[in-house]
Amino acid sequence: MLIDPKFVQTAVEIVLRAGEIQMSRLGQDLRVDKKGPIDLVTEVDVEIEMMCRESLAEYFPSHEVMGEELPNPVSGPNRGASHRWIFDPIDGTVNFAHGLPIFCSSLALEVEGQVVVGAVFDPTRQELFVAERGGGARLNGVSISVSTSADLLDAMLCTGFPYDVHETVDEVVGLFGAFVAQAQAVRRLGSAALDLCYVAAGRLDGFWEQRLKPWDTAAGALIVEEAGGQVSDLQGESFSPMNGNVLASNKHLHDQMLKVIRSVGLRCL
């Protein structure tokens, strides 16, 4: 598939601008609101998403935009457009709100239901992950690839906890414990987009999480695939950013990770 270079350039431009805003506000006294008991949104999230929407409306007025913080219209001239941008202004908002420097911005472009461009920028480390379908994945312009670990005992894994963890703690911690019992190490960083990029870069060998949103995974999943990894849902079926559950690995570990998930009888909601 030929990807218009302007699409990639736009994705990179927006996530880099988002990173500049994030760093200019990190550690400041921010207004923080709650969308749920532990689901936070800051004024910076909203500011960045407005910037993204305004930029995309100027560059590609016929494209649809799906973002985390501002209303996504259920109707309108662009609803159901062939091109849809999926944006997370700050992936890792809880970290950002506490001044913990593990967060990023994430932007993907979906064409006819297939993600074809993904860009994730971590401003604290100045790391820009980019992928286009069929064109590989890059970190700061250099090609990246997944790890070669072939046994869970040698694997560094990562996960995240869903916002309903207080109601589903036994399920979430049960699966976490099952992986702890078999892997070399398991981490929980607080940014699904970065977790996926770290799998792509070979820093992590596998990642799983439940009940995510499309903006959490759309860009990162493409980056994993283009780095030679494998992405599915938690039942091993085809992955879609819309289904909320994700398992990403270096391919060698995928079946082993699915076996662990099945061993705890997880209900993939």
C-alpha positions as CSV (number, residue, x, y, z in Angstrom):
1,M,0.0,0.0,0.0
2,L,1.3,3.4,-0.9
3,I,1.1,5.9,1.9
4,D,0.9,9.6,1.2
5,P,4.1,11.0,2.8
6,K,2.0,14.0,4.0
7,F,0.0,11.6,6.3
8,V,3.3,10.5,8.0
9,Q,4.6,14.1,8.2
10,T,1.4,15.3,9.7
11,A,1.3,12.5,12.4
12,V,4.9,13.3,13.3
13,E,4.3,17.1,13.4
14,I,1.3,16.8,15.7
15,V,2.9,14.4,18.2
16,L,6.0,16.5,18.4
17,R,3.9,19.6,19.0
18,A,2.0,17.7,21.7
19,G,5.3,16.8,23.3
20,E,6.4,20.4,23.4
21,I,3.1,21.4,25.2
22,Q,3.5,18.5,27.6
23,M,7.0,19.4,28.6
24,S,6.1,23.1,29.0
25,R,3.5,22.1,31.6
26,L,5.0,19.1,33.3
27,G,5.3,19.7,37.1
28,Q,3.1,22.8,37.1
29,D,0.0,23.2,39.1
30,L,-2.7,21.9,36.8
31,R,-6.4,21.6,36.8
32,V,-7.2,17.9,37.1
33,D,-10.7,16.5,36.7
34,K,-12.0,13.0,37.0
35,K,-13.8,11.0,34.3
36,G,-14.1,8.1,36.7
37,P,-12.7,7.2,40.2
38,I,-9.1,6.8,38.9
39,D,-9.5,8.1,35.3
40,L,-8.0,11.6,35.2
41,V,-8.0,14.3,32.6
42,T,-5.9,17.5,32.8
43,E,-6.4,20.8,31.1
44,V,-3.3,19.9,29.1
45,D,-5.0,16.8,27.6
46,V,-7.8,19.1,26.4
47,E,-5.4,21.8,25.1
48,I,-3.4,19.2,23.1
49,E,-6.4,17.5,21.6
50,M,-7.8,20.9,20.5
51,M,-4.5,21.6,18.8
52,C,-4.6,18.2,17.0
53,R,-8.2,18.6,15.9
54,E,-7.6,22.2,14.6
55,S,-4.5,21.1,12.7
56,L,-6.2,18.1,11.1
57,A,-9.3,20.2,10.1
58,E,-6.9,22.5,8.3
59,Y,-4.8,19.9,6.6
60,F,-7.5,17.3,5.8
61,P,-11.0,18.9,6.2
62,S,-12.8,15.7,4.9
63,H,-11.2,13.4,7.5
64,E,-12.8,12.1,10.6
65,V,-11.1,12.5,14.0
66,M,-11.5,10.3,17.1
67,G,-9.9,11.6,20.2
68,E,-10.0,10.8,23.9
69,E,-11.0,14.0,25.6
70,L,-13.4,16.0,23.3
71,P,-16.8,14.8,22.0
72,N,-16.6,12.5,19.0
73,P,-19.7,13.4,16.9
74,V,-22.1,10.5,16.2
75,S,-23.2,12.3,13.0
76,G,-22.0,15.0,10.6
77,P,-20.3,15.4,7.2
78,N,-17.1,13.5,8.2
79,R,-18.7,10.7,10.2
80,G,-17.8,7.4,8.6
81,A,-15.2,9.0,6.3
82,S,-12.7,6.7,4.6
83,H,-9.9,8.4,6.6
84,R,-10.0,8.6,10.4
85,W,-7.3,9.9,12.8
86,I,-7.2,8.3,16.2
87,F,-5.5,10.5,18.8
88,D,-4.5,10.3,22.5
89,P,-3.2,13.7,23.6
90,I,-1.5,12.2,26.7
91,D,-1.2,8.5,27.1
92,G,-0.2,8.2,30.7
93,T,-2.3,11.1,32.1
94,V,-2.1,9.8,35.7
95,N,1.7,9.7,35.4
96,F,1.7,13.2,33.9
97,A,-0.6,14.6,36.6
98,H,1.8,13.3,39.3
99,G,4.9,14.5,37.5
100,L,6.1,11.0,36.7
101,P,8.0,11.2,33.3
102,I,6.4,8.2,31.6
103,F,3.9,9.4,29.1
104,C,3.5,10.2,25.4
105,S,1.2,11.3,22.7
106,S,-0.1,8.9,20.1
107,L,-1.7,9.4,16.7
108,A,-2.8,6.9,14.1
109,L,-4.4,7.1,10.7
110,E,-7.0,4.6,9.7
111,V,-7.9,4.2,6.0
112,E,-11.0,2.1,5.2
113,G,-10.9,0.5,8.6
114,Q,-7.1,-0.4,8.5
115,V,-4.5,1.5,10.5
116,V,-1.8,2.6,8.0
117,V,0.2,5.2,10.0
118,G,1.2,5.4,13.6
119,A,3.3,7.9,15.5
120,V,4.1,7.9,19.3
121,F,6.4,10.6,20.9
122,D,7.9,10.4,24.4
123,P,9.1,14.0,25.1
124,T,11.0,13.2,28.3
125,R,13.3,10.9,26.4
126,Q,13.0,12.6,23.0
127,E,12.0,9.3,21.4
128,L,9.8,9.3,18.3
129,F,8.4,6.0,17.2
130,V,6.9,5.9,13.7
131,A,5.5,3.2,11.4
132,E,3.6,3.0,8.1
133,R,2.0,-0.2,6.9
134,G,4.4,-2.1,4.8
135,G,7.2,0.3,5.5
136,G,8.7,-0.9,8.8
137,A,9.0,0.8,12.2
138,R,11.6,3.4,13.2
139,L,12.8,5.0,16.4
140,N,14.3,8.5,15.8
141,G,14.7,7.5,12.1
142,V,16.5,4.2,12.8
143,S,14.8,0.9,12.0
144,I,13.7,-1.2,15.1
145,S,12.7,-4.8,15.5
146,V,11.3,-7.0,18.3
147,S,13.4,-9.2,20.6
148,T,14.3,-12.8,19.9
149,S,13.5,-14.2,23.4
150,A,11.8,-17.6,22.9
151,D,11.0,-18.6,26.5
152,L,8.8,-16.9,29.1
153,L,11.5,-17.5,31.7
154,D,13.8,-15.2,29.8
155,A,11.1,-12.6,29.0
156,M,10.5,-9.1,30.3
157,L,6.7,-8.5,30.1
158,C,4.5,-5.6,30.8
159,T,0.9,-4.9,31.5
160,G,-1.5,-2.2,32.6
161,F,-4.5,-2.2,34.9
162,P,-8.0,-1.1,33.6
163,Y,-9.8,1.8,35.1
164,D,-12.4,-0.6,36.6
165,V,-9.6,-2.5,38.5
166,H,-11.2,-1.8,41.9
167,E,-14.2,-3.9,40.7
168,T,-12.2,-6.5,38.9
169,V,-9.1,-6.7,41.1
170,D,-9.2,-10.5,41.5
171,E,-9.3,-11.1,37.7
172,V,-6.6,-8.5,36.9
173,V,-4.2,-9.5,39.7
174,G,-4.9,-13.2,39.1
175,L,-3.6,-12.9,35.5
176,F,-0.7,-10.7,36.6
177,G,0.3,-13.3,39.2
178,A,0.1,-16.1,36.6
179,F,2.6,-14.2,34.4
180,V,4.8,-13.3,37.4
181,A,5.1,-17.1,38.1
182,Q,6.4,-17.8,34.7
183,A,8.3,-14.8,33.3
184,Q,11.7,-13.4,34.2
185,A,10.0,-10.1,35.1
186,V,6.7,-8.2,34.8
187,R,6.4,-4.4,34.8
188,R,3.5,-1.9,34.9
189,L,4.5,1.5,33.5
190,G,1.2,3.3,33.0
191,S,1.2,4.1,29.2
192,A,-0.1,1.4,26.9
193,A,1.2,3.2,23.8
194,L,4.8,3.2,25.2
195,D,4.4,-0.4,26.3
196,L,3.7,-1.3,22.7
197,C,6.5,0.7,21.4
198,Y,8.9,-0.9,23.8
199,V,7.8,-4.3,22.5
200,A,8.5,-3.1,19.0
201,A,12.0,-1.8,20.1
202,G,12.9,-5.1,21.8
203,R,13.0,-3.6,25.3
204,L,10.0,-5.6,26.3
205,D,9.2,-9.1,25.0
206,G,5.4,-9.0,25.5
207,F,2.5,-6.9,26.7
208,W,-1.1,-7.5,27.5
209,E,-3.9,-5.4,28.8
210,Q,-7.7,-5.4,29.0
211,R,-10.4,-2.8,28.4
212,L,-8.4,-0.3,26.5
213,K,-9.7,2.4,24.1
214,P,-8.8,2.7,20.4
215,W,-6.5,5.7,21.0
216,D,-4.4,3.7,23.5
217,T,-3.4,1.0,21.0
218,A,-4.0,2.1,17.4
219,A,-0.6,3.6,16.7
220,G,1.4,1.3,19.0
221,A,-0.1,-1.9,17.6
222,L,0.9,-1.0,14.0
223,I,4.4,-0.1,15.3
224,V,4.7,-3.6,16.8
225,E,3.6,-5.3,13.7
226,E,5.9,-3.3,11.5
227,A,8.8,-4.2,13.8
228,G,8.2,-7.9,13.2
229,G,6.0,-8.6,16.2
230,Q,2.5,-10.1,16.6
231,V,-0.6,-8.5,17.9
232,S,-3.9,-10.2,18.7
233,D,-6.7,-10.0,21.2
234,L,-6.5,-11.9,24.4
235,Q,-8.1,-15.0,22.8
236,G,-5.6,-15.1,20.0
237,E,-8.1,-13.7,17.4
238,S,-7.4,-10.8,15.0
239,F,-6.7,-7.5,16.7
240,S,-8.7,-4.4,16.3
241,P,-8.2,-1.2,18.3
242,M,-12.0,-1.2,18.8
243,N,-12.1,-4.4,20.8
244,G,-10.3,-3.2,23.8
245,N,-8.1,-6.2,24.6
246,V,-4.6,-6.6,23.3
247,L,-1.8,-9.1,23.4
248,A,1.5,-8.0,21.7
249,S,4.7,-10.0,21.6
250,N,7.8,-10.7,19.6
251,K,5.9,-13.6,17.9
252,H,8.1,-16.3,19.6
253,L,6.2,-15.9,22.9
254,H,2.7,-15.3,21.6
255,D,1.4,-18.9,22.0
256,Q,3.1,-19.2,25.4
257,M,1.4,-16.0,26.6
258,L,-2.0,-17.1,25.3
259,K,-1.6,-20.4,27.2
260,V,-1.1,-18.5,30.4
261,I,-4.1,-16.3,29.8
262,R,-6.3,-19.4,29.1
263,S,-4.9,-21.1,32.2
264,V,-6.6,-18.6,34.4
265,G,-9.9,-18.8,32.6
266,L,-10.0,-15.1,31.8
267,R,-13.2,-13.7,30.5
268,C,-12.0,-11.3,27.7
269,L,-14.6,-8.5,28.1
